[in-house]
Structures are given as structure tokens and as C-alpha cells.
């Protein structure tokens, strides 16, 4: 606790707290995942997905939990349901992603989530545009995971077109909340096209 003493010899609660925490690993792309444009449920699901912590069939099998069928239930492909398959290669996810990219007029390749976030981060876009695109990706991940769970546990197939409408409605709603902020005003030409 030596680190919690200031140069004047007084105890610092902040320094003591940080000394107790120890060295923390900084998560890559955290500022894009936890941005204020994203809905909290989208942020959390995206965070789990980027950490590969969602309970996909592959992960369950790796945890020695028996799974009746390891195939992807969304596209009925013979490929095992993995994090990469579910959010990158799955035919269902591809339809959702293509529709959202067309709607947003954004051109991003189909890549794993961390790679997509890295691409967004490196783009020469205004901060708000990066946050909106990351929020769009987070919403897509959340809704694909939700569709997977509904199909897996309820036997209900969600139409991808309905999902796209729901995602665009949520994103437009979030943009409307922030449209008068300084950072949103700087990206007005981008988000005005989405909100019309």
C-alpha cells in the first residue's frame, strides 16, 4: 500500500484503490463496444461475443457440456456453430449484415468482430460515425444471438427482414437521442441519411 501515499505523506483513496486492483488488462476496442449510442443489452452481448464468451455450441462442447446437434440452427449448414460462423459465415447473418450495410451505405468486409471493430477504429471517420457504426454492429450481434436462441430453445424462426427493421428502428432512435450533441452535429450528413 506504499503506492497509496502521496508526496505530501497523506493517504490517497484513489491510489489505494488502484494498488488493490493491480495491473488491469485493457480490452481492445472497449471504447467502441461501450459507446453511448449502443443500447446496454447490445453492448453487453457484443462484449461477450468479442471475448468469445457466448455459449455457442462449440464453446459448450469445449466445456464438456453435451449438445444434441452442433450444427448452426439458423442456416441449417453442416458447419459447427462457432462464434465466427454465427456472426461472419452464417447465411442468415450474411443477409442481415448485407441489408444493414446497404441501409447505412457503409462498406465493411465480413470479418470477425474484433477485426471489424479494429477496422472501424482505423477509419478516418468522425467519432460519432464510428460510434453509430459500432452500435449498428452491436445491434446486429445482439439480434443474431437472439434469433439463434429463439430458434434453438423456442423453435421460432425470426425473419431476417423483421430483424433488420428492428435494428434500423433502434439505431435511428439512438441517433435521435444524440442528434443535438456537438459530436453528432459534426457527422450530420452521415446520420441524416439514416434517419430519413
DOKOL-325356 format. One record per residue (C-alpha): residue in one letter; z, x, y negated. Coordinates in nm, 4 decimals, decimal comma. Layout:
+-----+----------+----------+----------+
: res :       pz :       px :       py :
+-----+----------+----------+----------+
:   A :        Z :        X :        Y :
...
+-----+----------+----------+----------+
***
This chain:
+-----+----------+----------+----------+
: res :       pz :       px :       py :
+-----+----------+----------+----------+
:   X :   0,0000 :   0,0000 :   0,0000 :
:   X :  -0,0278 :   0,3062 :  -0,2236 :
:   X :  -0,3623 :   0,1726 :  -0,3465 :
:   X :  -0,1880 :  -0,1326 :  -0,4911 :
:   X :  -0,0056 :   0,0694 :  -0,7592 :
:   X :  -0,1808 :   0,1002 :  -1,0945 :
:   X :  -0,1977 :   0,4195 :  -1,3012 :
:   X :   0,0972 :   0,2922 :  -1,5062 :
:   X :   0,3064 :   0,2644 :  -1,1876 :
:   X :   0,3027 :  -0,1161 :  -1,1651 :
:   X :   0,2127 :  -0,3166 :  -0,8581 :
:   X :  -0,1254 :  -0,4941 :  -0,8698 :
:   X :  -0,1644 :  -0,8092 :  -0,6597 :
:   X :  -0,5432 :  -0,7701 :  -0,6616 :
:   X :  -0,5246 :  -0,4122 :  -0,5386 :
:   X :  -0,2660 :  -0,5092 :  -0,2762 :
:   X :  -0,4872 :  -0,7922 :  -0,1549 :
:   X :  -0,7891 :  -0,5622 :  -0,1250 :
:   X :  -0,5771 :  -0,2994 :   0,0528 :
:   X :  -0,4706 :  -0,5607 :   0,3097 :
:   X :  -0,8283 :  -0,6787 :   0,3611 :
:   X :  -0,9563 :  -0,3297 :   0,4255 :
:   X :  -1,3252 :  -0,2424 :   0,4211 :
:   X :  -1,5374 :  -0,5531 :   0,4479 :
:   X :  -1,8935 :  -0,5503 :   0,5646 :
:   X :  -2,1209 :  -0,7015 :   0,3014 :
:   X :  -2,3538 :  -0,9575 :   0,4505 :
:   X :  -2,7184 :  -0,9042 :   0,3695 :
:   X :  -2,8793 :  -1,1778 :   0,1608 :
:   X :  -2,5477 :  -1,3573 :   0,1099 :
:   X :  -2,6397 :  -1,4472 :  -0,2491 :
:   X :  -2,9471 :  -1,6357 :  -0,1243 :
:   X :  -2,7644 :  -1,8174 :   0,1550 :
:   X :  -2,4629 :  -1,9178 :  -0,0543 :
:   X :  -2,6562 :  -2,0122 :  -0,3700 :
:   X :  -2,5530 :  -2,3219 :  -0,5635 :
:   X :  -2,8871 :  -2,5022 :  -0,5201 :
:   X :  -2,8352 :  -2,5331 :  -0,1437 :
:   X :  -2,6235 :  -2,8152 :  -0,0075 :
:   X :  -2,2996 :  -2,6889 :   0,1535 :
:   X :  -2,3992 :  -2,8106 :   0,5019 :
:   X :  -2,7325 :  -2,6277 :   0,4667 :
:   X :  -2,5559 :  -2,3090 :   0,3548 :
:   X :  -2,3194 :  -2,3129 :   0,6499 :
:   X :  -2,5898 :  -2,3782 :   0,9095 :
:   X :  -2,8150 :  -2,1133 :   0,7541 :
:   X :  -2,5282 :  -1,8646 :   0,7572 :
:   X :  -2,4632 :  -1,9314 :   1,1270 :
:   X :  -2,8355 :  -1,9073 :   1,2044 :
:   X :  -2,8793 :  -1,5743 :   1,0229 :
:   X :  -2,5801 :  -1,4387 :   1,2151 :
:   X :  -2,7329 :  -1,5771 :   1,5388 :
:   X :  -2,4152 :  -1,7805 :   1,5924 :
:   X :  -2,5706 :  -2,1225 :   1,6503 :
:   X :  -2,5168 :  -2,2328 :   2,0088 :
:   X :  -2,8758 :  -2,2151 :   2,1241 :
:   X :  -2,9389 :  -2,2356 :   2,4963 :
:   X :  -2,9947 :  -1,8603 :   2,5073 :
:   X :  -2,6582 :  -1,7967 :   2,3411 :
:   X :  -2,4822 :  -2,0403 :   2,5748 :
:   X :  -2,6307 :  -1,8608 :   2,8759 :
:   X :  -2,5225 :  -1,5245 :   2,7311 :
:   X :  -2,1712 :  -1,6695 :   2,7024 :
:   X :  -2,1929 :  -1,7596 :   3,0748 :
:   X :  -2,1994 :  -2,1327 :   2,9994 :
:   X :  -2,4224 :  -2,3238 :   3,2365 :
:   X :  -2,7200 :  -2,5014 :   3,0811 :
:   X :  -2,9218 :  -2,7616 :   3,2730 :
:   X :  -3,2515 :  -2,6732 :   3,1099 :
:   X :  -3,3065 :  -2,3629 :   2,8981 :
:   X :  -3,6394 :  -2,4810 :   2,7515 :
:   X :  -3,6808 :  -2,5898 :   2,3908 :
:   X :  -3,6310 :  -2,9656 :   2,3759 :
:   X :  -3,8264 :  -3,0061 :   2,0505 :
:   X :  -4,1632 :  -2,8759 :   2,1627 :
:   X :  -4,1249 :  -2,9017 :   2,5426 :
:   X :  -4,2624 :  -2,5496 :   2,5692 :
:   X :  -4,1672 :  -2,3465 :   2,8748 :
:   X :  -4,0095 :  -2,0865 :   2,6466 :
:   X :  -3,6326 :  -2,0462 :   2,6377 :
:   X :  -3,4647 :  -2,1931 :   2,3314 :
:   X :  -3,3678 :  -1,8909 :   2,1226 :
:   X :  -3,2836 :  -1,8597 :   1,7560 :
:   X :  -3,6261 :  -1,7039 :   1,6927 :
:   X :  -3,8145 :  -1,9656 :   1,8923 :
:   X :  -3,6328 :  -2,2592 :   1,7330 :
:   X :  -3,6908 :  -2,1536 :   1,3715 :
:   X :  -4,0107 :  -1,9453 :   1,3934 :
:   X :  -4,2260 :  -2,0076 :   1,7006 :
:   X :  -4,1489 :  -2,3696 :   1,7936 :
:   X :  -4,4429 :  -2,6060 :   1,7377 :
:   X :  -4,2081 :  -2,8645 :   1,5816 :
:   X :  -4,0604 :  -2,6081 :   1,3403 :
:   X :  -4,4089 :  -2,4836 :   1,2546 :
:   X :  -4,5173 :  -2,8348 :   1,1497 :
:   X :  -4,2070 :  -2,8736 :   0,9324 :
:   X :  -4,2457 :  -2,5271 :   0,7779 :
:   X :  -4,6175 :  -2,5720 :   0,7081 :
:   X :  -4,5591 :  -2,9107 :   0,5432 :
:   X :  -4,2791 :  -2,7708 :   0,3245 :
:   X :  -4,4802 :  -2,4640 :   0,2249 :
:   X :  -4,7735 :  -2,6872 :   0,1353 :
:   X :  -4,5474 :  -2,9152 :  -0,0722 :
:   X :  -4,3837 :  -2,6246 :  -0,2546 :
:   X :  -4,7084 :  -2,4271 :  -0,2922 :
:   X :  -4,5245 :  -2,1202 :  -0,1644 :
:   X :  -4,6895 :  -1,8716 :   0,0679 :
:   X :  -4,4429 :  -1,7145 :   0,3112 :
:   X :  -4,5204 :  -1,5967 :   0,6646 :
:   X :  -4,3452 :  -1,7242 :   0,9767 :
:   X :  -4,0697 :  -1,4699 :   1,0322 :
:   X :  -3,7101 :  -1,4583 :   1,1478 :
:   X :  -3,4571 :  -1,5916 :   0,8990 :
:   X :  -3,3178 :  -1,2587 :   0,7797 :
:   X :  -3,6709 :  -1,1281 :   0,7254 :
:   X :  -3,7660 :  -1,4389 :   0,5258 :
:   X :  -3,4571 :  -1,4031 :   0,3072 :
:   X :  -3,5426 :  -1,0370 :   0,2529 :
:   X :  -3,8975 :  -1,1358 :   0,1500 :
:   X :  -3,7637 :  -1,3966 :  -0,0933 :
:   X :  -3,5247 :  -1,1407 :  -0,2388 :
:   X :  -3,8059 :  -0,8880 :  -0,2952 :
:   X :  -4,0424 :  -1,1377 :  -0,4587 :
:   X :  -4,0912 :  -1,0978 :  -0,8335 :
:   X :  -3,9714 :  -1,4500 :  -0,8991 :
:   X :  -3,7142 :  -1,5790 :  -1,1414 :
:   X :  -3,3651 :  -1,6168 :  -0,9931 :
:   X :  -3,3768 :  -1,9973 :  -0,9865 :
:   X :  -3,7079 :  -2,0000 :  -0,7997 :
:   X :  -3,5611 :  -1,7660 :  -0,5380 :
:   X :  -3,2601 :  -1,9967 :  -0,5049 :
:   X :  -3,4802 :  -2,3057 :  -0,4662 :
:   X :  -3,6982 :  -2,1394 :  -0,2006 :
:   X :  -3,3880 :  -2,0156 :  -0,0148 :
:   X :  -3,2405 :  -2,3669 :  -0,0412 :
:   X :  -3,5644 :  -2,5082 :   0,0982 :
:   X :  -3,5414 :  -2,2684 :   0,3924 :
:   X :  -3,1732 :  -2,3538 :   0,4441 :
:   X :  -3,2546 :  -2,7255 :   0,4449 :
:   X :  -3,5322 :  -2,6663 :   0,6959 :
:   X :  -3,2978 :  -2,4738 :   0,9280 :
:   X :  -3,0290 :  -2,7418 :   0,8989 :
:   X :  -3,2680 :  -3,0278 :   0,9732 :
:   X :  -3,4399 :  -2,8493 :   1,2628 :
:   X :  -3,0966 :  -2,7814 :   1,4133 :
:   X :  -3,0020 :  -3,1456 :   1,3565 :
:   X :  -3,3271 :  -3,2650 :   1,5217 :
:   X :  -3,2599 :  -3,0334 :   1,8139 :
:   X :  -2,9074 :  -3,1729 :   1,8565 :
:   X :  -3,0212 :  -3,5357 :   1,8296 :
:   X :  -3,2880 :  -3,4741 :   2,0927 :
:   X :  -3,0535 :  -3,2753 :   2,3182 :
:   X :  -2,7453 :  -3,4970 :   2,3011 :
:   X :  -2,8671 :  -3,8433 :   2,1950 :
:   X :  -3,2171 :  -3,8406 :   2,3396 :
:   X :  -3,3521 :  -3,9376 :   1,9964 :
:   X :  -3,6681 :  -3,7683 :   1,8697 :
:   X :  -3,6791 :  -3,7294 :   1,4925 :
:   X :  -4,0277 :  -3,7356 :   1,3442 :
:   X :  -4,1081 :  -3,4163 :   1,1587 :
:   X :  -4,2733 :  -3,6142 :   0,8760 :
:   X :  -3,9481 :  -3,8048 :   0,8138 :
:   X :  -3,7615 :  -3,4757 :   0,8147 :
:   X :  -3,9983 :  -3,3281 :   0,5564 :
:   X :  -3,9453 :  -3,6334 :   0,3307 :
:   X :  -3,5680 :  -3,5964 :   0,3642 :
:   X :  -3,5780 :  -3,2243 :   0,2850 :
:   X :  -3,8019 :  -3,2709 :  -0,0201 :
:   X :  -3,5751 :  -3,5518 :  -0,1430 :
:   X :  -3,2683 :  -3,3285 :  -0,1066 :
:   X :  -3,4310 :  -3,0311 :  -0,2799 :
:   X :  -3,5594 :  -3,2428 :  -0,5692 :
:   X :  -3,2097 :  -3,3913 :  -0,6048 :
:   X :  -3,0564 :  -3,0444 :  -0,6240 :
:   X :  -3,3166 :  -2,9283 :  -0,8780 :
:   X :  -3,2422 :  -3,2361 :  -1,0904 :
:   X :  -2,8745 :  -3,1320 :  -1,0964 :
:   X :  -2,9552 :  -2,7880 :  -1,2361 :
:   X :  -3,2696 :  -2,8563 :  -1,4399 :
:   X :  -3,0920 :  -2,8154 :  -1,7751 :
:   X :  -2,9316 :  -2,4805 :  -1,6871 :
:   X :  -3,0667 :  -2,1638 :  -1,8501 :
:   X :  -3,1819 :  -2,0163 :  -1,5203 :
:   X :  -3,3693 :  -2,3375 :  -1,4280 :
:   X :  -3,5366 :  -2,3597 :  -1,7676 :
:   X :  -3,6808 :  -2,0099 :  -1,7091 :
:   X :  -3,8513 :  -2,1399 :  -1,3909 :
:   X :  -3,9520 :  -2,4777 :  -1,5298 :
:   X :  -4,3209 :  -2,4532 :  -1,4402 :
:   X :  -4,2299 :  -2,3987 :  -1,0729 :
:   X :  -3,9811 :  -2,6808 :  -1,0267 :
:   X :  -4,1590 :  -2,9364 :  -1,2447 :
:   X :  -4,4443 :  -2,9357 :  -0,9931 :
:   X :  -4,1953 :  -3,0085 :  -0,7141 :
:   X :  -4,0260 :  -3,2932 :  -0,8992 :
:   X :  -4,3421 :  -3,4884 :  -0,9855 :
+-----+----------+----------+----------+
***
